[in-house]
Amino acid sequence: MRNIHSLLIICLLLLSALCYSCANMGMPSGGPRDEDPPRFVSSNPPAGATNFHGNRVELLFNELVNVKDAFSKVTVSPPGDGTPRVSTSGRRVIVQFPDTLASATTYTIDFGNSIEDNNESNPLGAFAFSFSTGSELDSLRIAGVALDAYTLEPQQGMLIGVHPADAPDSALTTLRFLRATKTDDMGRFVIRGLKQIPYNLFALGDLNNDYRRDNPAELLAFYPTPILPHCEQAVTTDSIYNMLTGAVDTVVERTYTRFLPNNLLLSVFDEGYKPQYLVKYERPDSSRLSFIFNAAAPEFPSLEIINISDEPAMRLEYSQHRDSITYWLSDPRFISADTLRVKLTYMQTGADKLLAERTDTLTLTKPKVRKRSGRRTKEQLRADSIAEEKAKLLGVTITPQGNLEIYQRPRIEFSEPVSRLDTTMLHLEMKQDTLWIPQPLGVLIPDTTSASRRWLLDFPPAFGETYRLTVDSLAAESYRGRFNGEAKVMFKVKERADYASLTLRFTPDTIHGFVEVLNSGDNVVQRAPVVNGVAHFPWLAPADYYARFVADNDSNGLFTPGNYAERRQPEEVFYYPGLLSLKRHDRSEKWDLYSTPVDSQKPRAIVKNKPQSAKRRTTGEELPEEEEDDTFDVNSNPFATPSTRRR
């Protein structure tokens, strides 16, 4: 009895503890974070269905889902006149077509990574759904990657489309793409639903979502030859792991269908089109008339002043690309006039995107000079008088001040165009102890765009030495008869230890082009030609660098983009696939241009269009056959040789 009594007491205590724990409700522990994307379960119509005659598609998933950025991420092929409506309802994604679907046509709804679960926003990547309104389903695919031609940046969200190879030349600008998709965040693409016929392949920065290039400002890429989709049976291996040891237990071979080609490279470029029009006009001071255009002027405008008789004498100054033009006045009547009315004739882009002559009548007013108010002290009056006298002089500026790079040239700049410069009144001196020793002046190189206002001084500087450059008073006379005052600047050349050299030796050594050394922001630091397979940079500051090679086909020393009208591809570009660290010592490296696939060349540290962090599947499920080849296949290292890197 005592044992039964003791057992009864224990049971009562356990029951009380259980009741207490149930009465005290707490937050659930939750378990591990959900990192699995939604899983496709079924659909109406079924995936790959034929003879479908409706205009509504429903997809069912295993959990609540959302469709993110459907307008920009979801692509329907072939595109119709109206835009399908994509919505969600619980675990369902619904696509409602606004019009009757075309007969005997394979349709593909490419969701990209827009479908994600409702709780953790895990995306279902590279998901597409196909069906046919006829008795056959076109199932061939092509795949590749779209990269910026100059920077090799992945082109995210770019429209990729095809036209039949026998389509007219105007198809790109007048017809919608027959089949289309968009690139993922790594620039990769897969176009589905293709027949076994040749296609022309394009990438397009579609600004107005009309599936055609009706704006020359849209980014573009085109594959140089027609592409014939096909498929083959291939063998892959799957590894089965021991759950206890984690070691590979069994390797199983299986066959699958490989869709080809799957290694296409599209080099995206900007043809440089800008509509030409007048952006701004002004009169910065009494002697200057300034005009700024949106693009490089094909020819200089014609200027006529209409409110004062006689044709004024003017000096023309322009920027390097001729998009900024300045007229310098010399006649006192025009300079002193408060208002000038001018007739400007120039070329402007019309609604048809063609250049046509245009004439504007413009009013330019001289800036008003603010007069000082109130009583002025003697010191202030003296300062005003000195300022007035200085204003009568021709201004002169010498740069740099302080440190001078060994490869840098000092610049002499005057405030207005110069008609006479006496170089005997320019002096270069080098400091030795406390003395200044005269040096040969060197060569003055004029800036031809500046209406004789700027010169560079070319002379052989010595490491670590201090120099003084002096421009004597009256050395220069402006086109208006003004003379300069004295200007004097000291600068010190950096030491040899402040530099490191970089030498890059190329394979193959017969290449033609130039190399750009880049900083961590992917910006150009220095540029040098490749001579006999070698590019040499003798004066780099000790730092971390990257490098880019440009195959300079036209020998203009610049990267030249493609041109579709001429069917010309952009010049080829290669990145050195690693970091070039110069820490106060010289460095020489070999560079095999074809040893690294193009889409893997650019170091990740300077890639700006970085992909989202990929979320791995943890369920261990085998992917359904429909998804096997959705990812970009680089198993064959397709860009490793010139023959397989054809643009």
C-alpha positions as CSV (number, residue, x, y, z in Angstrom):
1,M,0.0,0.0,0.0
2,R,2.8,2.3,0.9
3,N,4.4,1.8,-2.6
4,I,1.0,2.4,-4.3
5,H,0.6,5.6,-2.2
6,S,4.0,6.8,-3.1
7,L,3.4,6.1,-6.8
8,L,0.1,8.0,-6.6
9,I,1.9,11.1,-5.2
10,I,4.5,11.0,-7.9
11,C,1.8,10.9,-10.6
12,L,0.0,13.8,-9.0
13,L,3.2,15.9,-9.0
14,L,3.9,15.1,-12.6
15,L,0.4,16.0,-13.6
16,S,0.6,19.3,-11.7
17,A,3.9,20.2,-13.5
18,L,2.3,19.4,-16.8
19,C,-0.7,21.5,-16.1
20,Y,1.6,24.4,-15.0
21,S,3.6,24.2,-18.2
22,C,0.5,24.3,-20.3
23,A,-0.9,27.2,-18.4
24,N,2.2,29.3,-18.9
25,M,2.2,30.0,-22.6
26,G,5.5,31.2,-24.1
27,M,6.9,32.0,-27.5
28,P,7.5,28.9,-29.6
29,S,11.2,28.0,-30.3
30,G,10.5,28.2,-34.0
31,G,13.2,25.8,-35.3
32,P,15.7,26.5,-38.1
33,R,15.3,29.3,-40.6
34,D,13.4,28.4,-43.8
35,E,15.9,28.6,-46.6
36,D,14.0,26.5,-49.2
37,P,12.4,28.2,-52.2
38,P,8.8,27.4,-53.1
39,R,8.4,24.1,-55.0
40,F,6.2,23.8,-58.0
41,V,3.4,21.2,-57.5
42,S,1.0,21.3,-60.3
43,S,-0.7,23.5,-62.9
44,N,-3.7,24.1,-65.1
45,P,-2.9,23.4,-67.9
46,P,-0.2,20.8,-67.0
47,A,3.4,21.7,-67.8
48,G,4.2,21.0,-71.4
49,A,0.5,20.6,-72.3
50,T,-0.6,20.8,-76.0
51,N,-3.8,21.9,-77.7
52,F,-4.5,24.4,-74.9
53,H,-7.3,26.8,-75.8
54,G,-7.8,29.0,-72.8
55,N,-6.3,32.3,-71.8
56,R,-5.6,31.7,-68.1
57,V,-2.8,29.7,-66.5
58,E,-2.7,28.7,-62.8
59,L,0.4,27.4,-61.1
60,L,0.2,25.7,-57.6
61,F,3.2,25.7,-55.2
62,N,3.8,23.9,-51.9
63,E,3.6,27.1,-49.8
64,L,2.3,30.7,-49.9
65,V,4.0,32.7,-52.6
66,N,4.5,36.2,-54.0
67,V,5.6,37.4,-57.5
68,K,8.1,40.2,-57.1
69,D,8.5,42.9,-59.8
70,A,6.4,40.9,-62.2
71,F,6.3,43.7,-64.8
72,S,10.1,43.9,-65.1
73,K,11.0,40.2,-64.4
74,V,8.3,38.1,-66.0
75,T,8.7,37.6,-69.8
76,V,6.1,35.9,-72.1
77,S,7.1,34.5,-75.4
78,P,5.9,35.2,-78.0
79,P,5.0,38.7,-76.8
80,G,1.5,39.9,-77.7
81,D,-0.2,43.2,-78.1
82,G,-1.3,43.3,-74.5
83,T,0.5,42.6,-71.3
84,P,-0.6,39.5,-69.3
85,R,-1.7,40.2,-65.8
86,V,0.3,38.2,-63.2
87,S,-1.1,37.9,-59.7
88,T,-1.0,35.6,-56.7
89,S,-3.6,34.0,-54.4
90,G,-2.3,32.0,-51.5
91,R,-0.2,29.2,-53.0
92,R,-1.3,30.0,-56.6
93,V,0.3,32.2,-59.3
94,I,-2.2,33.2,-61.9
95,V,-1.4,34.5,-65.4
96,Q,-4.3,36.1,-67.3
97,F,-3.8,36.8,-71.0
98,P,-5.7,39.8,-72.2
99,D,-6.2,38.4,-75.8
100,T,-6.9,35.1,-77.5
101,L,-3.6,33.2,-77.8
102,A,-2.2,32.5,-81.3
103,S,-2.9,29.0,-82.7
104,A,-0.3,26.3,-83.1
105,T,2.2,28.2,-81.0
106,T,4.4,27.3,-78.1
107,Y,4.1,29.8,-75.2
108,T,6.7,30.2,-72.5
109,I,6.2,32.2,-69.3
110,D,9.7,33.0,-68.0
111,F,9.4,34.0,-64.3
112,G,13.2,34.3,-63.7
113,N,13.6,34.6,-60.0
114,S,10.4,36.6,-59.4
115,I,8.5,33.8,-57.5
116,E,9.4,33.7,-53.8
117,D,7.9,32.3,-50.7
118,N,5.8,34.5,-48.6
119,N,7.7,34.2,-45.3
120,E,11.4,34.4,-46.0
121,S,11.4,35.7,-49.6
122,N,13.4,32.7,-50.8
123,P,13.4,33.0,-54.6
124,L,12.7,30.1,-57.0
125,G,15.4,30.9,-59.5
126,A,15.3,30.3,-63.3
127,F,11.7,29.1,-63.3
128,A,9.8,28.9,-66.6
129,F,6.5,27.3,-67.7
130,S,5.7,26.2,-71.2
131,F,2.6,25.0,-73.1
132,S,1.3,24.9,-76.7
133,T,-1.9,25.9,-78.4
134,G,-1.1,23.3,-81.1
135,S,-0.3,19.6,-81.3
136,E,3.4,20.1,-80.9
137,L,5.5,21.7,-78.2
138,D,8.7,23.4,-79.3
139,S,11.2,22.5,-76.6
140,L,14.7,23.5,-77.8
141,R,16.8,26.1,-75.8
142,I,19.9,28.2,-76.2
143,A,21.8,29.7,-73.3
144,G,24.6,32.1,-72.6
145,V,25.7,35.3,-70.8
146,A,25.4,39.0,-71.6
147,L,28.4,41.2,-70.5
148,D,29.2,44.8,-71.0
149,A,31.6,44.9,-73.9
150,Y,34.0,47.3,-72.2
151,T,33.8,46.5,-68.5
152,L,32.7,42.9,-68.6
153,E,30.0,43.7,-66.1
154,P,27.1,41.2,-66.0
155,Q,24.1,42.8,-67.6
156,Q,21.2,42.2,-65.2
157,G,17.6,42.3,-66.4
158,M,18.5,42.8,-70.0
159,L,16.0,41.6,-72.7
160,I,17.4,38.7,-74.8
161,G,15.5,37.9,-77.9
162,V,15.6,36.1,-81.3
163,H,14.3,36.5,-84.8
164,P,14.3,33.8,-87.5
165,A,17.5,34.1,-89.5
166,D,15.5,34.7,-92.7
167,A,13.7,37.7,-91.1
168,P,14.3,41.0,-92.9
169,D,17.2,43.3,-91.9
170,S,14.7,45.7,-90.3
171,A,13.2,43.1,-88.0
172,L,15.2,44.4,-85.0
173,T,13.7,47.8,-85.2
174,T,10.2,47.0,-86.6
175,L,9.1,43.6,-85.2
176,R,8.8,42.2,-81.7
177,F,11.2,39.5,-80.8
178,L,9.8,36.0,-81.7
179,R,11.1,34.5,-78.4
180,A,12.5,36.4,-75.5
181,T,13.7,36.2,-71.9
182,K,15.6,38.4,-69.5
183,T,19.1,37.9,-67.9
184,D,19.4,37.0,-64.3
185,D,21.6,38.8,-61.7
186,M,24.7,37.2,-63.2
187,G,23.9,38.2,-66.7
188,R,22.9,34.6,-67.7
189,F,20.0,33.7,-69.9
190,V,18.1,30.8,-71.3
191,I,15.7,31.2,-74.3
192,R,13.1,28.3,-74.4
193,G,10.5,27.1,-76.9
194,L,12.7,27.2,-80.0
195,K,12.3,25.2,-83.2
196,Q,15.3,23.6,-84.9
197,I,15.8,26.5,-87.3
198,P,18.5,29.2,-87.5
199,Y,17.9,32.3,-85.4
200,N,19.6,35.7,-85.0
201,L,20.2,36.5,-81.3
202,F,20.2,39.9,-79.7
203,A,20.4,41.6,-76.3
204,L,18.5,44.8,-75.8
205,G,18.2,47.5,-73.1
206,D,14.5,47.8,-73.9
207,L,13.6,51.3,-72.5
208,N,9.9,51.2,-73.4
209,N,9.2,47.4,-73.0
210,D,8.1,47.0,-76.7
211,Y,10.4,44.1,-77.5
212,R,12.0,45.9,-80.4
213,R,14.8,48.5,-80.8
214,D,13.0,51.6,-81.8
215,N,15.3,53.9,-79.9
216,P,19.0,54.2,-81.0
217,A,19.9,55.1,-77.4
218,E,19.0,51.5,-76.2
219,L,21.9,49.3,-75.3
220,L,22.5,46.5,-77.8
221,A,24.3,43.3,-78.5
222,F,24.1,40.9,-81.5
223,Y,25.6,37.5,-82.1
224,P,27.7,37.7,-85.3
225,T,26.3,34.5,-86.9
226,P,22.9,32.7,-87.0
227,I,22.4,30.1,-84.3
228,L,20.9,26.6,-84.8
229,P,19.4,25.2,-81.6
230,H,19.8,21.4,-81.1
231,C,20.1,18.9,-78.3
232,E,22.1,15.7,-77.5
233,Q,22.1,13.0,-74.9
234,A,24.8,13.5,-72.2
235,V,26.0,11.7,-69.1
236,T,26.5,13.2,-65.7
237,T,27.4,11.8,-62.3
238,D,25.6,12.1,-59.0
239,S,27.3,11.4,-55.7
240,I,25.4,9.7,-52.9
241,Y,26.9,10.5,-49.4
242,N,27.0,8.3,-46.3
243,M,24.7,10.0,-43.7
244,L,27.0,9.0,-40.9
245,T,30.5,9.7,-42.2
246,G,29.8,12.4,-44.8
247,A,32.0,10.5,-47.3
248,V,31.0,9.7,-50.9
249,D,29.3,6.3,-50.7
250,T,28.2,5.8,-54.3
251,V,28.7,7.5,-57.7
252,V,25.8,7.0,-60.1
253,E,25.8,7.9,-63.7
254,R,22.7,9.1,-65.4
255,T,21.8,10.5,-68.9
256,Y,20.1,13.7,-69.5
257,T,19.3,16.0,-72.5
258,R,21.8,18.8,-73.1
259,F,20.4,21.8,-75.0
260,L,23.0,23.5,-77.3
261,P,24.5,25.9,-77.8
262,N,24.8,26.8,-74.1
263,N,27.9,29.0,-74.1
264,L,26.8,32.1,-76.1
265,L,28.5,35.4,-75.3
266,L,26.7,38.7,-76.0
267,S,28.9,41.8,-75.7
268,V,26.6,44.7,-74.9
269,F,27.5,48.1,-76.1
270,D,26.2,51.7,-76.4
271,E,26.5,53.0,-79.9
272,G,27.0,56.5,-78.4
273,Y,23.8,58.0,-79.8
274,K,22.8,61.3,-78.3
275,P,20.2,63.6,-79.7
276,Q,21.7,66.9,-80.6
277,Y,20.2,70.1,-79.2
278,L,21.1,73.3,-77.5
279,V,21.2,72.7,-73.7
280,K,22.3,76.1,-72.4
281,Y,23.5,79.5,-73.6
282,E,24.9,82.3,-71.5
283,R,27.2,85.3,-71.3
284,P,29.6,84.6,-68.4
285,D,31.2,88.0,-68.7
286,S,31.2,90.9,-71.1
287,S,33.6,89.4,-73.6
288,R,32.4,85.8,-73.8
289,L,29.4,84.0,-75.4
290,S,29.0,80.4,-74.3
291,F,26.9,77.6,-75.9
292,I,26.5,74.1,-74.5
293,F,25.1,71.2,-76.6
294,N,23.9,67.8,-75.6
295,A,26.3,66.0,-77.9
296,A,29.4,66.5,-79.9
297,A,28.7,69.1,-82.6
298,P,29.1,67.6,-86.1
299,E,30.1,71.1,-87.2
300,F,30.6,74.5,-85.6
301,P,27.4,76.7,-85.4
302,S,27.1,79.9,-87.3
303,L,26.7,83.0,-85.1
304,E,25.4,86.4,-86.1
305,I,24.9,89.4,-83.8
306,I,21.8,91.3,-85.1
307,N,21.3,94.3,-82.8
308,I,24.7,95.9,-83.6
309,S,25.8,96.6,-87.2
310,D,29.0,95.2,-88.6
311,E,30.4,91.7,-88.1
312,P,32.3,91.4,-84.9
313,A,35.9,90.0,-84.7
314,M,35.7,86.8,-82.5
315,R,38.0,84.1,-81.3
316,L,36.6,80.5,-81.2
317,E,37.3,78.1,-78.3
318,Y,35.8,74.7,-77.9
319,S,35.9,71.6,-75.7
320,Q,37.6,68.3,-76.8
321,H,34.3,66.8,-78.0
322,R,33.0,70.2,-79.3
323,D,29.9,70.0,-77.1
324,S,30.9,73.3,-75.4
325,I,31.7,76.3,-77.6
326,T,32.8,79.8,-76.6
327,Y,33.1,82.9,-78.7
328,W,35.5,85.6,-77.4
329,L,34.6,89.2,-78.4
330,S,37.2,91.8,-79.1
331,D,35.3,94.9,-80.4
332,P,34.6,97.3,-77.5
333,R,31.2,98.1,-78.8
334,F,30.0,94.5,-78.4
335,I,31.8,94.1,-75.1
336,S,30.3,97.2,-73.6
337,A,26.7,96.4,-74.8
338,D,24.5,95.4,-71.9
339,T,22.4,93.1,-74.2
340,L,23.4,91.2,-77.4
341,R,20.8,89.6,-79.6
342,V,22.3,86.8,-81.7
343,K,21.1,84.5,-84.4
344,L,22.5,81.0,-83.9
345,T,22.3,78.4,-86.6
346,Y,23.2,74.8,-85.7
347,M,22.3,71.2,-86.3
348,Q,19.5,69.7,-84.1
349,T,18.0,66.2,-84.0
350,G,14.4,66.1,-85.0
351,A,11.5,63.8,-84.1
352,D,12.7,61.5,-86.9
353,K,16.1,61.2,-85.1
354,L,17.8,62.9,-88.0
355,L,19.9,66.0,-87.9
356,A,18.4,69.2,-89.5
357,E,19.5,72.8,-89.5
358,R,17.8,75.0,-86.9
359,T,18.1,78.8,-86.3
360,D,17.4,80.4,-82.9
361,T,17.3,84.0,-82.0
362,L,18.7,84.4,-78.5
363,T,19.2,87.3,-76.0
364,L,22.4,87.3,-74.0
365,T,22.7,89.8,-71.2
366,K,25.9,91.0,-69.6
367,P,26.2,90.0,-65.9
368,K,25.5,92.9,-63.6
369,V,28.3,94.1,-61.3
370,R,27.2,94.5,-57.7
371,K,28.2,97.8,-56.3
372,R,29.4,98.0,-52.7
373,S,27.0,99.9,-50.5
374,G,27.9,102.1,-47.5
375,R,31.0,104.0,-46.5
376,R,34.4,102.5,-47.4
377,T,37.5,102.8,-45.2
378,K,40.8,103.9,-46.6
379,E,42.1,100.4,-46.4
380,Q,39.0,99.1,-48.3
381,L,39.3,101.8,-50.9
382,R,43.0,100.9,-51.4
383,A,42.1,97.2,-51.7
384,D,39.4,98.1,-54.3
385,S,41.9,100.2,-56.3
386,I,44.4,97.3,-56.3
387,A,41.7,94.9,-57.4
388,E,40.7,97.2,-60.2
389,E,44.3,97.4,-61.5
390,K,44.7,93.6,-61.3
391,A,41.5,93.2,-63.3
392,K,43.0,95.2,-66.1
393,L,45.8,92.7,-66.3
394,L,45.8,89.4,-68.3
395,G,45.4,86.7,-65.7
396,V,48.0,83.8,-65.7
397,T,47.9,80.6,-63.7
398,I,50.6,77.9,-63.4
399,T,49.8,74.4,-62.2
400,P,50.6,72.2,-60.3
401,Q,51.9,73.7,-57.1
402,G,53.6,71.4,-54.7
403,N,54.4,67.9,-55.9
404,L,55.0,67.1,-59.6
405,E,54.7,63.5,-60.9
406,I,57.7,62.4,-63.0
407,Y,55.5,62.0,-66.1
408,Q,53.5,65.2,-65.5
409,R,53.8,68.5,-67.4
410,P,53.4,71.9,-65.8
411,R,50.5,73.9,-67.4
412,I,50.5,77.7,-68.1
413,E,47.0,79.1,-68.6
414,F,45.9,82.6,-69.4
415,S,42.5,84.1,-68.7
416,E,41.7,85.0,-72.3
417,P,43.2,84.1,-75.8
418,V,46.8,85.2,-76.3
419,S,48.0,86.8,-79.6
420,R,51.6,87.0,-78.6
421,L,53.8,85.0,-76.1
422,D,57.5,85.8,-75.6
423,T,59.1,82.5,-74.5
424,T,62.3,84.3,-73.6
425,M,60.4,85.8,-70.7
426,L,59.6,82.3,-69.3
427,H,62.2,80.9,-66.9
428,L,62.7,77.4,-65.5
429,E,65.2,77.0,-62.6
430,M,66.3,74.2,-60.3
431,K,67.2,74.6,-56.7
432,Q,70.7,73.6,-55.5
433,D,71.2,74.3,-51.8
434,T,70.0,77.9,-51.6
435,L,70.6,78.9,-55.2
436,W,68.3,78.7,-58.2
437,I,70.2,77.4,-61.3
438,P,68.7,78.2,-64.7
439,Q,67.6,75.2,-66.8
440,P,66.6,74.8,-70.4
441,L,63.0,75.8,-70.8
442,G,62.0,72.8,-72.8
443,V,59.1,72.8,-75.3
444,L,55.8,74.6,-75.0
445,I,52.9,72.4,-76.4
446,P,49.8,74.4,-77.2
447,D,46.3,73.2,-76.5
448,T,44.7,73.5,-79.9
449,T,41.1,73.7,-78.6
450,S,41.7,76.6,-76.2
451,A,42.0,79.5,-78.6
452,S,45.7,79.9,-77.5
453,R,45.1,80.1,-73.8
454,R,46.9,77.0,-72.5
455,W,50.3,75.5,-72.9
456,L,52.0,72.4,-71.4
457,L,55.7,72.7,-70.6
458,D,57.6,69.5,-71.7
459,F,61.0,69.2,-70.0
460,P,63.1,66.3,-68.5
461,P,62.5,66.5,-64.7
462,A,64.9,64.9,-62.3
463,F,63.7,62.8,-59.3
464,G,63.5,64.6,-56.0
465,E,64.5,68.0,-57.4
466,T,62.7,71.3,-56.7
467,Y,62.0,73.6,-59.7
468,R,60.7,77.1,-60.1
469,L,58.8,78.3,-63.1
470,T,58.4,82.0,-63.7
471,V,56.3,84.0,-66.2
472,D,57.6,87.6,-66.4
473,S,55.3,90.6,-66.6
474,L,54.5,91.6,-70.2
475,A,55.4,88.1,-71.5
476,A,52.0,87.6,-73.1
477,E,49.6,90.0,-74.8
478,S,45.9,89.0,-75.2
479,Y,43.9,89.4,-78.3
480,R,42.4,92.5,-76.6
481,G,45.8,94.1,-75.9
482,R,46.0,93.2,-72.2
483,F,49.3,92.2,-70.7
484,N,50.0,89.8,-67.9
485,G,51.5,90.4,-64.5
486,E,54.3,88.2,-63.0
487,A,53.5,84.6,-62.0
488,K,55.8,82.3,-60.2
489,V,55.4,78.7,-58.9
490,M,57.6,76.1,-57.2
491,F,57.1,72.4,-57.4
492,K,59.1,69.3,-56.4
493,V,59.4,66.1,-58.4
494,K,58.7,63.0,-56.5
495,E,61.5,60.5,-55.5
496,R,62.2,57.4,-57.5
497,A,61.2,55.4,-54.4
498,D,57.7,56.8,-54.8
499,Y,57.1,54.6,-57.9
500,A,56.9,51.0,-58.9
501,S,56.9,49.6,-62.4
502,L,54.5,47.0,-63.9
503,T,55.4,44.9,-66.9
504,L,52.8,42.6,-68.6
505,R,53.9,40.0,-71.1
506,F,51.2,38.6,-73.3
507,T,50.4,35.2,-74.8
508,P,50.0,35.3,-77.7
509,D,52.7,37.9,-78.2
510,T,51.2,39.0,-81.6
511,I,48.2,40.8,-80.2
512,H,47.6,44.4,-81.0
513,G,46.0,46.9,-78.6
514,F,46.6,48.6,-75.3
515,V,46.4,48.0,-71.6
516,E,44.6,50.1,-69.0
517,V,45.7,49.9,-65.4
518,L,42.7,50.3,-63.1
519,N,42.2,51.2,-59.5
520,S,39.8,49.5,-57.0
521,G,36.9,51.5,-58.5
522,D,37.5,50.1,-62.0
523,N,38.7,53.5,-63.1
524,V,41.6,54.0,-65.5
525,V,44.8,55.1,-63.8
526,Q,47.2,54.8,-66.8
527,R,47.2,53.5,-70.3
528,A,50.0,52.0,-72.4
529,P,50.2,50.3,-75.8
530,V,51.3,46.7,-76.2
531,V,54.6,46.6,-78.2
532,N,56.0,43.2,-79.2
533,G,53.7,41.5,-76.7
534,V,54.7,43.7,-73.8
535,A,53.0,46.5,-72.0
536,H,55.1,48.5,-69.6
537,F,54.1,51.0,-66.9
538,P,57.3,52.5,-65.3
539,W,55.7,55.1,-63.0
540,L,52.9,53.7,-60.8
541,A,52.4,54.7,-57.2
542,P,52.7,51.6,-54.9
543,A,49.1,50.4,-54.5
544,D,46.8,47.6,-55.6
545,Y,45.8,47.6,-59.2
546,Y,43.8,45.6,-61.8
547,A,44.3,45.5,-65.6
548,R,42.2,45.5,-68.8
549,F,43.4,44.8,-72.3
550,V,41.6,46.3,-75.3
551,A,42.1,44.9,-78.8
552,D,42.5,48.2,-80.6
553,N,41.4,47.2,-84.1
554,D,41.2,50.7,-85.4
555,S,44.4,51.9,-83.7
556,N,42.7,55.0,-82.2
557,G,43.9,54.4,-78.7
558,L,40.4,54.1,-77.4
559,F,37.7,51.4,-76.9
560,T,35.4,51.4,-80.0
561,P,31.9,50.1,-79.4
562,G,30.0,48.1,-82.0
563,N,27.7,49.3,-84.8
564,Y,24.7,47.3,-85.8
565,A,24.2,49.1,-89.1
566,E,27.7,48.1,-90.1
567,R,27.4,44.7,-88.4
568,R,30.6,45.5,-86.5
569,Q,31.2,43.9,-83.1
570,P,32.7,46.0,-80.3
571,E,36.5,45.6,-79.8
572,E,37.4,42.6,-77.6
573,V,38.2,43.3,-74.0
574,F,40.0,41.0,-71.5
575,Y,40.6,41.5,-67.7
576,Y,43.6,40.2,-65.9
577,P,41.9,37.7,-63.6
578,G,43.7,38.7,-60.4
579,L,45.0,41.5,-58.2
580,L,48.3,43.2,-59.2
581,S,49.8,44.5,-55.9
582,L,52.7,46.9,-56.2
583,K,54.3,47.5,-52.8
584,R,57.2,49.7,-53.6
585,H,58.8,47.2,-55.9
586,D,58.7,46.4,-59.6
587,R,56.5,43.5,-60.9
588,S,56.5,41.5,-64.1
589,E,53.6,39.1,-64.9
590,K,52.6,36.8,-67.8
591,W,49.1,37.1,-69.1
592,D,47.5,34.4,-71.2
593,L,44.4,36.1,-72.6
594,Y,42.6,32.8,-73.3
595,S,43.3,30.9,-70.1
596,T,40.3,32.1,-68.2
597,P,36.6,32.1,-69.5
598,V,35.4,35.6,-70.3
599,D,32.6,35.6,-67.7
600,S,35.1,34.7,-65.0
601,Q,37.9,37.1,-65.9
602,K,36.9,40.2,-64.0
603,P,38.0,40.0,-60.4
604,R,35.0,39.9,-58.1
605,A,36.4,42.7,-56.0
606,I,35.7,45.2,-58.7
607,V,32.5,43.8,-60.2
608,K,29.8,46.4,-59.6
609,N,26.7,44.4,-60.7
610,K,27.1,41.8,-58.0
611,P,24.6,38.9,-57.9
612,Q,22.4,38.2,-55.0
613,S,23.6,35.5,-52.5
614,A,22.6,32.2,-53.8
615,K,20.5,30.2,-51.4
616,R,21.2,26.5,-51.5
617,R,18.6,23.7,-51.3
618,T,18.9,21.7,-48.2
619,T,16.3,19.0,-48.9
620,G,18.6,16.9,-51.0
621,E,15.8,16.4,-53.6
622,E,16.8,15.5,-57.1
623,L,15.8,18.3,-59.5
624,P,13.0,17.6,-61.9
625,E,14.1,17.1,-65.5
626,E,12.5,20.4,-66.5
627,E,15.0,22.3,-64.3
628,E,18.2,20.3,-65.0
629,D,19.7,22.7,-67.6
630,D,18.2,26.0,-66.3
631,T,21.6,27.1,-65.0
632,F,24.4,28.4,-67.2
633,D,26.6,25.5,-68.3
634,V,30.3,26.2,-68.3
635,N,31.6,22.7,-68.0
636,S,33.3,22.8,-71.3
637,N,35.1,26.1,-70.5
638,P,33.7,27.5,-73.7
639,F,35.6,30.8,-73.8
640,A,39.1,29.3,-73.3
641,T,40.3,29.3,-77.0
642,P,39.9,31.8,-79.8
643,S,37.8,29.4,-81.8
644,T,35.2,29.0,-79.1
645,R,35.2,32.7,-78.1
646,R,33.7,33.9,-81.3
647,R,31.6,37.0,-80.7
